[in-house]
Amino acid sequence: MEICRLEHIRKTYDTGETVEPLSDVSLSVNSGDFIAIEGPSGMGKSTLLFVMGTLLSYDGGTLSICGQDVAALGEKEKTNLRSKTIGYMFQDATLIQALSVYDNLLFAQTVGGRLPADPARIQELVERMGLPERRDFFPHQLSGGQRRRVMAARALIHNPKLVLVDEPTNDLNEEWSQEVVAMLNDAAHAGAGVVMVTHNNDHSQSASKRYRLERGVLEAMA
């Protein structure tokens, strides 16, 4: 089942000169896909994820998510689509500072009526990320790697259909990097479409499909 489709997406910025990080990007993300996107820094990989996640407008082409043309949706409809359908993991380890690990995950699970509270699911992810003794800690009490692991759990807590992750193994040692990538792989096997931006060639080898974004164009890798 197709979850997300981009056709000839174009995105430009005017910074005194025209910058075009996405000039002609087409991609289909299906249920069960684990897609890795590689490429040099500053070439638009994060921009691509923000466009796919409906957090950034685009200047040309078409984007559809779960059969809905994103350009035809109002802001409230896009917010609802994001809430119910998409899980994000950004480069910055941003968590709600006033909430504990457990409550960050509970909020992510239930916000906007996503799902009813499921403490067992929260505990499952807390344990898988090696944080059972930190579940009542606040973000400022965690290490960078621990915050990153909470973010991985948060991205998956509501069983999203589309998972978008940007350098998910930043701040992690090799053991936890492998575990986060394995968790993303498990999400794909359970039916999600996962798109991961990474500079780590070893981790991209775990993906079922690999692409390279350079000079605004996305190309499949062997």
C-alpha positions, 0 to 999 in steps of 0.5 A, a space after each residue: 500500500 502506498 503511504 506517501 508519493 512525491 512527484 517532481 517536487 521543487 523547493 527554492 529559497 531566496 537568500 539574496 540568491 536563489 537556492 534550490 535544495 529540491 529541484 526534481 524529487 520523486 519518491 514513492 513510500 509504501 507500507 513496509 519500506 525502510 528507505 535511507 537517504 544519503 548525500 552531502 551536508 547542506 544538500 536538502 535532505 532535512 528540507 525533503 523530510 520537512 516537505 514530506 512531513 507537511 511542515 514546509 511548503 513546496 514550490 512545485 510538483 505534487 505530494 500525497 499522503 495516504 491518498 490525500 493531495 496535501 496542496 488541497 488541505 487546509 492548515 487544520 486538515 494538515 495538522 490532523 494528518 500529521 497528528 494521526 499519520 506521521 511520526 517525526 525524529 528531528 536532529 535536535 533532541 527536543 523534548 517537552 522540558 516540563 514533562 518526565 520521560 513517561 509523560 513525554 511519551 504519554 503526551 505524544 501517544 494521546 495528543 489530538 486524540 491519536 490513541 487512548 493512553 496505553 501504559 503497557 506500550 509506553 513501558 515497552 518502549 521505555 524498556 527497549 530504549 534502556 530507560 526504565 530507571 529514567 522514566 520519571 526523569 526530566 529531559 535536563 536530567 538525561 544525557 544527550 544519548 538518553 534524550 535521543 532514545 526517548 525521541 526514537 520512542 516518541 516517534 513510534 509511540 502512536 504506531 504512525 503510518 509514515 516515520 520520518 527520522 533525521 540522523 536518528 543515531 546522533 549522540 548514540 554509541 554503536 550499541 544504541 545506534 544499532 538498536 534504534 535502527 533495528 527499532 525502525 526496521 521493526 516498524 517497517 516490518 509492522 507496516 509503516 513506511 520509514 524514511 531515514 536521513 543518515 550519513 552513516 553508511 553502515 546503518 543505511 545498509 539496513 534499509 530496504 531501499 537507498 537513495 542519494 540526494 545531491 544537487 536537488 535530485 534524488 537518485 536510487 542507489 544500487 
